[in-house]
Amino acid sequence: MKILYATSEAVPFCKTGGLADVSGSLPKTLVEEGEEVAVVMPLYSTIRNKYAEQLEYIGYTYVNLAWRHLYCGVFRLVQDGVQWLFLDNEYYFRRDGLYGHYDDAERFAFFSRAVISTFEVTGFRPDIIHCSDWQTALIPVYLLDEKTRTDYFDGIHTILTIHNIEYQGRYGSSVLHNVCGLHEGWYKDGTIRFENDVNFLKGGILCADAVNTVSPTYARELMDPAYAHGLHEVLQNCSYKMFGVLNGIDTVRYDPNKDPALAKKYSAKRLAGKKACKAHLQRKLGLPENPDVPLIAMVTRLVGHKGLDLVEAVGAELIRADIQLAVLGAGEQKYEDYFRWLCGNNSNKAAVYLGYDATLAQELYAAADLFLMPSKSEPCGLSQMIAMRYGAVPIVRETGGLRDTVQAYEAWCGAGNGFTFAHYNAHDMLHVIYQALELYYTDREAYNKLQQRGMTADFSWNRSAREYMRIYRYAAER
């Protein structure tokens, strides 16, 4: 099967979130499973600057977008058996940053239209186009639109993965004709209309042959108005083609026994190196070097749905416990100010790095004894899986992929691989943190079993890739 994976970001080329990790890992695993895979994404200036010598120019075409007739160059790079295709238009993509521009609707409408306009240039005509989030959600719409006029696209099917439904690509109704170049019928019949706006994600959900989310629990949660950000009825009506597939992680990249970022490598069988990593991080962050005090880490975007208001509500109480707290992240000003204040007033017990540093993130995973993710919503979450791979026992709220990957410790039988709480309540969170600390201090053997269980769990992409192949076959039969 020929699969074209369309994405707005992917490691190692560019990253703003978990989508990039998925886009970098899943195609590679599909190739290992014997499939023919290409990934298509915009040629951002950061990619052009870093990979210029490796990019092969293979041709160009012109893309029609409303009244515009736009140049689109195509470059190629082959890595790990995956064909990477980069679509070039300097006006749209030679800018600082991937998102947040005034014309993002136009930029990603162009990208979506270009994806289905470059098959002859690339020589790659797929059986399946796998789309990701709102930035590529117009691809199923454009494909269905083209199928009404030509049989060239017959036999090409689409699936759409929703990584986070909070981001939908919602714009004023004027973009339908002036930007997207779609007939008003798509708006009038409700396919792409949401209230009085155009909603890219809604259009993709309705037009794709299959839709999936990044964990089974999140797929169920999206049927609930509390989680679906207004699209619950759309998803309920599409439940017949809805799937939940838990993401994996790149177990080669995230391997404490091989990670070059670590002060000392270690494994589930040889944990001594983790103590060296902890000491290194304590020195690096200016915390007292103490091997016995439990280090709680957070690597997170500092935004509301990550549960940071729970941390803020009980932070002063938590910091009085015999712990150290290390936080890495950036986001909303109020949360940055809070952690700056908390750490400034407790510099011997807490440290924060405001921003993102990939090496420091790896060092935090390796140093941490406990890893805190109290998310209000978490479609899948990769951090808890990475943390477990590095021997940090997770403390999470039971939502989305957190619920699917972390099972609560049961003292009576020793089962589980972490600590969980169900209700979105600060003191429920604090209670399970205290439970984790008690286990760490009073029953190190039981704590070590949780640690070992997490480090040896199978979070690889192989299982997920097989599930995606099942969805591809379902879509191809529609």
Buried (B, 14 or more C-beta within 10 A) or exposed (E): BBBBBBBBBBBEBBBBBBBBBBBBBBBBBBBBBEBBBBBBBBBBBBBBEBBEEEBEEBBBBEBEBBEBEBEBBBBBBEBEEBBBBBBBBEEBBBBEEBEEEEBBBBBBBBBBBBBBBBBEBBEBEBBBBBBBBBBBBBBBBBBBBBEEEEEEBEEBBBBBBBBBBEBBBBBEBEBBBBBBBBEEEBBEEEBBBBEEBBBBBBBBBBBBBBBBBBBBBBBBBBBEEEBBBBBBEBBEEBEEBBBBBBBBBBBEBBBBEEBEBBBBBBBBEEBEBBEBBBBBBBEBBEBEEEEEBBBBBBBBBBBBBBBBBBBBBBBEEBBEBEBBBBBBBBBBEEBBEBBEEBBEEBEEBBBBBBEBEEEBBBBBBBBBBBBBBBBBBBBBBBBBBBBBBBBBBBBBBBBBBBBBBBBBBEEEEEEBBBBBBEEBBBEBBBEBBBBBBEBBEEEEEBBBBBBBBBBEEEBBBEEBBEBBBEBBEBBBEE
